[in-house]
Amino acid sequence: MNQDRAERQADLPTLSSPECAVERALDVIDGRWTTLILRDLLRGTRRFGELKSSLRGVSPKTLTDRLRDLEGHGVLTRTVYPEIPPRVEYALTDKGRALNQVVGALAEWGEAWT
């Protein structure tokens, strides 16, 4: 049994290798605020103020930085409407919506173990 386990582990890329899918995924969803932003956007399009209200304790700078990171990774879109005052909405792309299973698994684990 230990040999089977060792063989399975040998087949997995190390966390420091560039081909490690876990590390690449964590580069996208790294951090508490990023995961909570995803949770909120999985419920639908949100404006900056709605996200800030939902994420108690996040600073506007941190929220802006996380939204820019997610946009840079192609996980969300930022739509600016030419109004006064300007209206900006954030929505998940197909790539972002694919994270529903990840966020759902975290929620299930949190309900079962915390």
N, C-alpha and C positions, 0 to 999 in steps of 0.2 A: 504494500500500500504506500509506503513512504517513497518507493521508487517511482510509482505512478505520479505522485504529487511532485516529485523533483523533476520528472520529465515535463509535466504540464508547466511548471514554473520556468523551466529552461526555454520553453517555446514563447514565453511572453517577453516583449522587449523591456529593457530596463527603463526606469523612470527618467533616466538622464539621456536616453537615446532619442534622436529627433523623430523616430517613427512611432513613439509611444502615443497612442491615441488618447489615453487618459490625460497625459500632460498637455496635449494640444487642446483638449476639451476644457481643461481647467484654465488655460490661457484666455479662453472666451468667457467662462462663467465664474471667474475667480472673484471671491469676496462676498461678504454678506449682502451688501447693497445691490450688487448686480443680480444675485439670485432673487431678491425681493422685487426688484424692478421687473424681472421676467415674470414672476408670479402675478404681478398686477397687470402687465400687458397681455398675459394669456387670457385675461378676462375681456380684453378689447382695447381699442384705441384710447389713449389718455393724454391729457395736457400736462405740462410741466407742473402746474400748481396742484393738480390732482395727485400726481406721483409724490410730490413733496409732502402733501397732507397725509397720504397713506403711509409714507415711510418716516414715521416719527423719529426725529433725532438726526436725520441726514442733513448735512449742510448743502446749500444751493450749489457750491463749488463741487462738492463730491458727487452730487446728483448729475450735474452737467458733465463732469469727467466720465462717469460711468455710462451715461447715455452716448457720449461721443465714442467711447470704446466699443460699445455694442453696435453703433452705427458703422464704425470702421471695420468690424468683423462681419458686417452684412447681416446682423441679427435683427436689426430694426431699421425703420425708415423714419425720417424727420421731415414733416411737411410744414412749411411756413406759408401762411395765408396772408396775402397783401391787404391787411386791414389795419385800422388804427384803433386801439393798439394791436400790434401783430399777434396773431394766434398761431401757436405751434402745437402740432400733434405728433405723437409717437405711436407707431404701430409695429408689430412684429412682421417680419418677412416669413416666407415659407421655412427658411432655415431656423428662424427664431421659434416659430410654432412647433418645429420638430423637437424642441427642448421640453415640450409638455410632459413627456414621459419621465424626463430627468427630474423636473420639479415635482411631478406627481409622486415619484418614488421617494423623494426627500420628505414630502408631506406624510406619506404612509409610514415611513420610518419614524418621523417625529411623533406621530400619533401613537405608534406602538411602543416606543422606547423612551419617551420623555414625559 
